Structures are given as structure tokens and as C-alpha cells.
Amino acid sequence: HLLLTAKTQVILVNLSKRDYLRKKNRWLPRINEWVQERGNGETIIPFSVEFESEMVDLEQNDGPEAVVAYREANPTHKTAMPRILRTGYSALNMIAFFTCGADEVRAWSIRQGTLAPQAAGTIHTDFERGFIKAEVQSYADLRELGSEEAVRKAGKLRQQGKRYEVNDG
């Protein structure tokens, strides 16, 4: 049973919507103190299920533009989901890599340190067996330059072989 307590933990504290949005809760300092006394510096993330659910409902019922309008009208009301996902991925030593086609972009989750053939096997086992090389570009380069062609022209599209360790993004 000691193995469970030796693992990295992420502690999510569900607050009322009111407390979450005003960033104040009388129990949060006590929870933090308790965790720090007993833990190994675990991350504590306060969030509100009620608020997160309302944001999802707003997007599903009124569309993404309604969420944008809400955020513009309430700039301090931020969802905790990106932080929860990033922290969870980090705690599990996971990263994401993307595949792009003409009509689809897809994210794939793999363990940090995964080599290219095993990452390709995440997509399909035949890809791992027949892997020779991959064309690789970083998400940051693609975002900065705007297209795969621009990345290629800038000399930032690379061919990587079987020993390539896949990077996040």
C-alpha cells in the first residue's frame, strides 16, 4: 500500500461557484496546511464543478461565441480545466503529439520519453512495425508561421528516424 502514497498527487478542491469566482474560501488555507503537513508538495487546484458545468452548457446551448462574449464581459472568470489537464498530464508523465491531415487534426497521448515508432503504434500497430521515419514540426513553429508549407520553407520541418524521442506538441 505504500506505493500508492509514493505517487504524485494532484488535489482538486471543489468550491462553490461564488467562492471560486471571488477566489476566496475559508477552508482553502486549512486544506492547504493539512496537505503540506502530510504530503510531498502536492499541487492543489481549486475549481468549481458548478462553474465548469455552466461553461460547458453555455457552449453547447449557445455556441462558442457565447463563451467568448461571457469571457470578455467577465475577464476574471476563468475555467480551471486547462490547468487541471496540464497538471494531470505532468503528474502522469504524459505528453501529446499531433497528426494533421487535409481535413483533421488529432492529438494523441503518450508517455514522456516515447520513441517515434512506439508513438506511431499509438495510432495503429501497423505503423509501429513498418516505421521508417516521420516528418516532424513543432506546434510552436506551426502556430508562429501559419502553415506546414511555411514551416517547410523556413527549414523547420525535420525528418526523424527510429531513435527520435517524441516531444510534447
N, C-alpha and C positions, 0 to 999 in steps of 0.2 A: 503493500500500500504506500510505501514511501515514494515510489516512482511517480505517482500522481501529483504529489506535492512538490516534486522537484521540477515540474514542468512550468514554463512561463504561463502566467495567468493574466487575463485581461478582465477587469471587473467593470461590468456595466451597472450603473445605478439609475434606475428608472425614477424620474422625478415627475411631479405634476407638471402640466403644461405651463402653468403660471410660474412656478419656481424655476423651471428650465429657462423660460424666456427672460426672466429678470436676473438670471444667473445667481440665485440666492436660495439656499435651503439650510435650515437649522441643523439638519442631521449630517450633511455632507462633510463638515470638518471632523465630526466624530467618526464617521465611516473611514475617512482618510487616515486618521490617527490609528484606528484599530488595524487597518490593513498594513500600515507602515510598521507597526509594532510586531506583527506576526508574519510579515511577508518578506519578500526579496526585492522590494521596489516595484511591485506590480503597477501597471497602468490602470488608473481609474478614469472611466469616461462617463460623465453624467449625460443623460439624454432623456427624452420624453416619448414614450410609445404613443401617447395621445397626439402629440405634435407631429411626429413622423407619419402616423396614420392619416392625419388630416392633410399633410402634404401629398401623400400618395393619392388620396381620394380627390384632392383638388386637380392633380394632373390627369387622373383617369376620367373625371367627370367634365372638366372644363378645358383640358388641354394644356400643353407645356407653356403656352403664352400666359395662362392664368398664374402659373407658378412664377414666371419671370416678373409679372406685374406685382404679385404679392411680395417678392423679394425686393423689388425696387421701392415699394411702399414701406417695407419693414426691413431695412438693411441689417439690423442686429439679430433678426430671427433666422438663424442658420441651422440647417439639418446637421445632425451628428453622424449620419451614415457614412460619408467619406472617411472620417476619422476612424470610425468603428471598423470599416473594411480594411483600411491601410494598417491599422494596429493589429487586427486579426491575421492578416496576411503575414506581417512581420513576425508575430509570435509563433506562427506555424512554419516559418522559413519558406514561405511560398512567394512566387513571383508570377507575373502574367506576361505572355508574349502574344503577339497578334498575327493573324494571317489576313491578307487582303486579296480580294478578287474584284472583278468588274462590278459585281452587284452586292458584295457582302464584306464586312469586316467582322472578325470574330476574335475574342480573347480566349486564351487557353491558360489554365492554371497548372503550374508545375513546381516542384521543389527547387529551391535555390541550389545552384551547382549542377543542374541537369545539363548533360551534353546534348548537342543538336540531334543526333539520331534518336535518343530517348524522347526528346521533345516532339520530334516528328511522329514518334509512335503514339503520342497522346492523341494525335489527330486520327491516325489509322495505323494498325500494326504493320501493314504492308510498307508504309512509309519508313518505318524504322529498319526493316530488313533490307530495303532497297536504297537506303540513304547514301548519297554521294556527296552532295554539297547543298548549301542553302544561300540564297541572296538575302542579305541582312541590312536593314536600315534601322536607325533608332527612331522612336516616336518623336523625340525632341527635334531631330533633323527634319522629319516629315512635316511636323507642325510648323516649324520655322520656314521651311522652303515651299510648302504648299502642295507638292505632288511628288509621286515617285520619280517622274521624269526629271524634275528639278533636283531631286536628291542625287539621281544618277549623273546629271550634268555637273553637279558640284563635287563629284568624286567621292560621295559618302555612302554609296551603295556598295557593299562588300560581299564577296563570296567567301563562305566559311565552310570548312570541312568537318570531319567526324569528331575532332578534338575541341571544337568550339563550345564553350560554356555559354549557354543562353543567358542574356541579360534581361532584366525587368524592362518592359516597354518595348 
